[in-house]
Amino acid sequence: MTGNQFHLGIDVGGTFTDAVLIRGETARIDTVKVPSTPADPAIGFMEALSRVLAKGGVAPGSISHLVHGTTVATNSLIEGKTPRTAFITTEGFGDMLEIARQVRPSLYDVHFEKLRPLVPRDLCWEVPERLDAAGGVLRPLDEDAVRGISRALAERGVRSVAVCLLHGYANPVHETRVGEILREGDPDLLISLSSSVCPEFREYFRASTCVINACIVPVVARYLAGIEEGLGRVGVEAELLVMQSNGGVLTAAQATSKPVFMVESGPAAGVVAANFIAGQLGRADLISFDMGGTTAKAGLILDGRPRVTKEYEVGAQAQPGQGMTRAAGYPIRTPVIDLVEVGAGGGSLAWVDPGGGLRVGPRSAGADPGPICYGRGGTEPTITDANLVLGRLNPDYFLGGEMALDLDAAAAGIRERCAKPLGLDLTAAAHGIIEIANATMINALRLVTVRRGNDPRDLTMVAFGGAGPLHANRLCEEMRIPSLVVPPSPGTASALGLLVTDLRHEFSRTRVMSAADADTERVGSLFEPMEEEGRRTLQREGVARENMEFRRGIEMRYVGQSSEVAVTCPSEGLDARALADAVRSFHREHERAYGHGYPDEPVELVNFTVAAIGRIPRPRLQRIGSNGTSVSDARTGTRRVFFADAGGFIETALYERSRLRAGHAVVGPAIIEEVDSTTLVHAGYRAAVDEFGNLLIAAGARA
């Protein structure tokens, strides 16, 4: 990034919409944070765009690179706001979506009810045809039956359809023909083919992924078209890129046709930002901790690469990652950054259950009406209200003073809703809210570390989000994580993550074969067409060949297993030795993830994957340097803040982060305030400022 180029990232979250603008010649960063507009997220997007351009004094036509992260796809599924969608499958399999899986998330929960299928049974059609597992045609496609279905779709007012035929992953010929016939009947019909969206075996998972794509195609297409129209209206000419769930970006056109790849768009950007920030410090093994207004999310990064999984569900709440409750939502078999997400954001509601227990989350006050202290009509206390009552937030400096917080209203809400029903005083109730929220987040951190076979004592935490730095020090202490990094403007870090990633397209094929008998030429012949498809896609997006990279992977399992473990393999020169090395990597990864491996057991190769990456120039970060001032020059006074380990409220030093320079060190207990977040440093800890303005927090003098 050079010259007068400007990179802009806009992340629409559940509570706030964040924008980050980076200018090329100076690496200056301008940020803004505005309340999200759930009724129409595009309004918040355009407001953030307008304000950040005005703040930076930048003309809309000067933007050269624009990336957007959004939860619009996820929200449409969670809220059930998807248009009428149909499902077409092989004769005899019309009940697939109703049957789903014969498992339940809680074995002894007699009140559990499965989510209703996204497509009702009366909109599921069966078509006579049949392929075998190798893709051979056992029964030709009945094209007249497809034409009859096409007429029925028009009569029922269906605008989007998912097509998933048995073994369509092995041979797309019948699915492709179904799509052609449907388009002949209605050229405007939106069609999702499982052989294009998710060409992998396991019929229900492939069907679910395809159906989700079909359900959100109209929603995302309308949303992105509105965004592009708004950008054109104000004079932004840069191509709109959209964050994917896997940590890469894709063009708006690609996102419109395959929106299932962007379901976890916003949270993925946060992990990418954490990896970029830690990489500047030479740290490759870390935990990404993102606590916003609605949820808290924890992700794992090892050897400088975020962990990616295909075990992902969306339903009442998005649930990526292993170790979470399974079978509670709709499964998606596309790559997603491995996150554990819990309902513990700043806006998460505190309440007393019928048994007299204090609970926090998963319901959230969101952006509308928000916490009680926002003064927008909220009546139920939240984590933000509790932090305010405990003195951890400055009521006159929230969003840099743009939004005044009502301390008295927050206190009254906690007193009436929590303290009195529990027989506690105000402080004890507020502290209880924080401790319960922390316990929930600690559980999430354990899931991404200990449950993945990783020792948190070997990791660095990067904490961000508007509420993350308030809680991170306590979480690190509990988890024995030795080092904590809080970047500048942590409240907008996810928007920064949008600007430090690359174009990325994922391709996969299922071919089950024995590792011992695998023919390397056959394996290579599976990778090559996917790489060529990725190369053509990147070329259409204007990526030069020298900026292309292709990463190959194989998902393996022991014979008889029902789940796979992904390993990488060489991008070229695949021979018997390289394949044997990949199998050994599988044994090691299986043992690390599950605590046991069986090197003498036979292994199967199941799914073959290619990630096609188009390198995009990354903006550089600005160094803040040292101006010879003392850390005392950044001190703004003191405030009484509650610390449980101190037994109550104590006078705590306050610092303005914008005045801290490289080389400064703040000794806890202390509070470091900035426009979009507040960092709490506990007693016995020290926060040192590095050359990029990061706070490096560790016990004693180890920062």
Number of C-alpha atoms within 10 A of each C-alpha: 18 14 9 12 16 25 25 27 27 33 34 29 27 26 25 26 28 29 30 27 28 26 23 19 14 14 18 16 19 17 26 25 24 18 20 25 20 19 9 11 19 21 17 24 25 17 18 26 25 16 16 22 21 12 13 15 10 15 13 19 14 17 22 16 22 20 26 26 31 27 18 26 25 22 21 17 21 16 11 13 13 20 18 18 26 26 25 24 23 20 14 11 19 19 14 17 22 15 12 19 12 6 10 15 14 13 8 8 9 7 7 12 9 16 14 12 16 22 22 15 15 9 17 20 22 18 22 17 18 20 22 14 15 13 16 12 15 10 11 11 20 13 16 12 14 22 16 13 20 20 13 14 22 13 9 12 11 17 20 23 28 28 25 31 29 25 25 31 29 20 20 20 15 24 24 16 14 25 19 14 17 22 15 13 17 15 11 11 18 20 24 26 27 27 25 17 27 26 24 23 21 13 18 18 19 26 31 25 24 29 32 27 30 32 30 28 27 20 19 24 18 12 18 20 15 14 20 17 13 16 19 14 10 14 14 21 17 19 15 18 22 30 34 32 25 27 29 28 31 23 17 23 16 16 21 24 20 21 27 29 29 31 30 28 31 28 30 28 32 31 32 29 26 29 27 20 24 23 13 12 13 10 16 19 21 28 27 28 29 30 29 25 29 25 27 26 25 29 30 28 23 15 11 16 16 26 19 21 19 19 21 25 22 21 19 16 18 23 25 25 24 18 15 19 14 19 20 22 21 26 25 26 23 23 20 27 30 26 32 25 23 23 23 31 32 30 31 29 27 30 21 15 10 7 6 11 11 18 16 26 24 16 17 28 24 24 22 18 17 27 32 27 27 22 16 12 12 19 20 23 32 34 28 27 31 29 23 22 27 22 19 24 25 20 18 14 18 19 19 14 14 10 14 16 22 18 21 13 20 27 22 17 23 27 21 14 17 28 22 13 14 15 11 14 13 21 19 16 22 29 19 20 27 22 17 18 24 19 14 17 27 17 15 23 26 19 22 25 22 12 17 16 17 17 14 21 13 12 22 21 28 30 29 31 28 26 28 27 27 23 22 27 26 17 19 21 16 12 17 14 20 18 21 27 28 26 24 19 25 27 29 29 29 30 29 32 29 34 28 24 23 18 22 24 23 20 22 23 21 20 18 16 16 16 19 14 8 15 15 16 11 9 18 16 11 19 23 14 13 22 22 13 15 24 22 13 17 23 14 9 15 10 18 12 12 8 12 18 16 21 17 21 19 26 19 27 24 22 12 9 10 7 11 18 19 23 20 18 19 15 16 12 11 14 15 14 11 15 20 14 14 21 24 14 17 25 22 18 18 22 15 15 16 12 12 12 16 12 14 7 9 13 21 22 24 22 23 24 22 25 19 24 23 29 18 17 14 14 20 18 16 14 15 15 15 15 10 10 14 15 16 14 11 19 19 13 12 14 18 14 22 21 18 11 8 10 8 13 15 15 13 22 19 20 24 17 22 14 15 28 25 21 17 20 21 24 19 19 20 25 28 25 22 22 21 22 25 29 28 22 25 22 16 12 21 23 29 23 26 21 15 18 24 24 27 20 29 23 19 13 13 13 18
